[in-house]
Amino acid sequence: MTAQFSDRCDAIEECYEFMLAYAGQGLPSDEGSPAGSQVREFLGRAVKALTGLAESCAKTVAEEGLEPAGKYDAFIALLQRDAQDSLAALDLVLAQPAISSQLIDNLNASIHVRALLTDLFLIDEILKAQHKPRQAVTS
């Protein structure tokens, strides 16, 4: 897996993990707490990682020479849609003057964010499997 795609996936997953913790804190706003000062930072990194995510995945698939190409192309189109939908939700949250724990909890529950994470977990497992040494079949 290319480092660029891996770094993007890591940033998105780290943001989600942070959001889970933030949601449980019951904060009315992102002002006045250490976690509150970090929430916009994590969301910003995720937004940056989402921008160009599908293209980065396509580059990784091409570099790895994964086949059948049509199946990967269809998945990358799905990843693009899920990334765009998640990006719209993250951008909306970032546009708010206050980011409460409840707002982040609702973002975490978003079907768009969950679909994106599932996409990332799926392609990560596929890419990992491509690098495992295959055992020879003996008769």
ABEGO torsion letter per residue (X at the ends): XBAAAAAAAAAAAAAAAAAAAAAAAGBABABGBAAAAAAAAAAAAAAAAABGAAAAAAAAAAAAGBOBAAAAAAAAAAAAAAAAAAAAAAAAAAABABBBAAAAAAAAABAAAAAAAAAAAAAAAAAAAAABBBBBBBX
